[in-house]
């Protein structure tokens, strides 16, 4: 996190709703089942993060790095993923209804229907 050393976060279904994690370094973080609804993760590094089943409804993930992240079953409804890197991410079963994916990198990502993006 900006100005802090992020060592390890385990939310285990906990709530970080509305949290300001702009530019945070959350590489390898475990946020499985966490509520990040409306959170600001602009430019955050979530490489290899576990966000399985997380609630990211209306979260700002612009330019975030979610490479190789596990977003299986996550709710990304109305999330802003403009310019985000989702390369090799697992989005199987996730909800992307109303999400802004303009300019997002989805190379080799597993899509909600289980198919692999080229």
Backbone torsions as a table, in degrees:
resi	resn	phi	psi	omega
1	UNK	NA	151.8	-176.6
2	UNK	-55.3	120.4	179.8
3	UNK	80.2	-0.9	-179.0
4	UNK	-131.0	154.3	173.9
5	UNK	-94.8	115.7	179.6
6	UNK	-89.2	106.9	-177.1
7	UNK	-90.3	-55.4	-176.8
8	UNK	-160.5	133.4	176.0
9	UNK	-128.4	127.5	175.1
10	UNK	-123.3	103.5	-178.0
11	UNK	-82.1	-33.1	-179.7
12	UNK	41.3	54.7	177.7
13	UNK	84.4	3.9	-179.0
14	UNK	-73.2	171.4	-176.5
15	UNK	-107.5	126.4	172.0
16	UNK	-124.7	30.0	-177.4
17	UNK	-56.1	131.1	177.5
18	UNK	73.9	6.3	-177.7
19	UNK	-64.0	144.3	175.7
20	UNK	-98.2	99.5	-180.0
21	UNK	-115.4	32.6	-179.2
22	UNK	-56.8	129.1	177.8
23	UNK	60.7	17.7	-179.2
24	UNK	-69.3	145.8	174.0
25	UNK	-95.4	99.6	-177.1
26	UNK	-118.5	34.5	179.7
27	UNK	-60.2	134.1	179.0
28	UNK	64.1	16.6	-178.2
29	UNK	-70.5	148.3	175.9
30	UNK	-106.6	103.5	177.7
31	UNK	-119.6	32.9	-179.2
32	UNK	-57.4	125.8	176.7
33	UNK	73.0	5.5	-177.5
34	UNK	-71.8	153.4	174.7
35	UNK	-100.1	110.0	177.7
36	UNK	-117.6	25.8	-177.1
37	UNK	-54.3	125.4	178.3
38	UNK	71.1	11.3	-178.9
39	UNK	-72.6	154.7	177.4
40	UNK	-103.6	104.9	178.9
41	UNK	-117.2	29.8	-179.9
42	UNK	-55.0	123.4	175.9
43	UNK	68.7	9.6	-179.2
44	UNK	-69.0	149.5	175.4
45	UNK	-99.5	110.9	-179.6
46	UNK	-122.1	35.6	-179.0
47	UNK	-62.4	128.0	179.0
48	UNK	64.9	20.3	-179.3
49	UNK	-75.4	149.8	174.7
50	UNK	-101.5	104.6	178.6
51	UNK	-117.8	26.6	-178.7
52	UNK	-57.6	124.9	177.2
53	UNK	70.2	11.1	-178.9
54	UNK	-73.2	151.2	176.2
55	UNK	-99.3	106.1	-179.9
56	UNK	-115.3	29.8	179.4
57	UNK	-56.1	127.5	177.3
58	UNK	58.1	21.8	177.0
59	UNK	-76.3	149.2	176.3
60	UNK	-96.1	105.6	179.4
61	UNK	-115.3	26.2	179.8
62	UNK	-56.9	132.2	175.5
63	UNK	57.6	19.1	175.5
64	UNK	-74.9	151.0	175.7
65	UNK	-101.4	108.7	-179.7
66	UNK	-117.1	30.1	-177.8
67	UNK	-62.0	131.2	179.1
68	UNK	61.4	19.5	179.3
69	UNK	-78.3	149.0	175.5
70	UNK	-96.9	105.3	178.6
71	UNK	-113.4	22.7	-177.7
72	UNK	-58.3	125.1	177.9
73	UNK	71.8	9.7	-179.7
74	UNK	-75.3	151.1	175.5
75	UNK	-98.6	110.6	179.1
76	UNK	-114.0	25.0	-178.6
77	UNK	-59.2	129.5	179.0
78	UNK	60.8	16.6	177.3
79	UNK	-75.3	149.9	177.1
80	UNK	-101.1	105.8	-179.7
81	UNK	-110.6	23.6	-178.5
82	UNK	-58.1	125.4	177.2
83	UNK	70.9	7.4	-179.6
84	UNK	-73.2	151.1	175.5
85	UNK	-99.9	111.1	179.2
86	UNK	-115.3	24.8	-178.7
87	UNK	-59.6	130.8	179.4
88	UNK	63.0	13.1	178.5
89	UNK	-75.4	153.5	176.9
90	UNK	-102.8	107.4	179.3
91	UNK	-107.8	12.6	-176.0
92	UNK	-56.6	126.7	177.7
93	UNK	76.5	4.4	-179.8
94	UNK	-79.9	159.9	179.6
95	UNK	-105.2	112.1	179.9
96	UNK	-109.2	18.6	-179.4
97	UNK	-57.7	122.8	177.4
98	UNK	74.6	3.9	-180.0
99	UNK	-72.8	142.7	176.5
100	UNK	-92.6	110.7	-179.7
101	UNK	-110.7	20.6	-179.6
102	UNK	-57.6	122.0	177.1
103	UNK	72.1	8.3	179.2
104	UNK	-73.0	144.4	176.9
105	UNK	-92.2	110.0	-179.4
106	UNK	-111.0	20.0	-176.8
107	UNK	-56.0	122.9	179.2
108	UNK	61.2	16.3	177.2
109	UNK	-73.6	144.3	172.9
110	UNK	-84.6	118.6	-174.7
111	UNK	-81.5	167.4	-177.8
112	UNK	-52.7	-32.3	179.9
113	UNK	-84.6	2.6	179.4
114	UNK	92.8	-8.7	178.6
115	UNK	-76.7	160.4	178.5
116	UNK	-102.2	127.5	177.8
117	UNK	-70.4	139.5	-179.4
118	UNK	-64.3	NA	NA
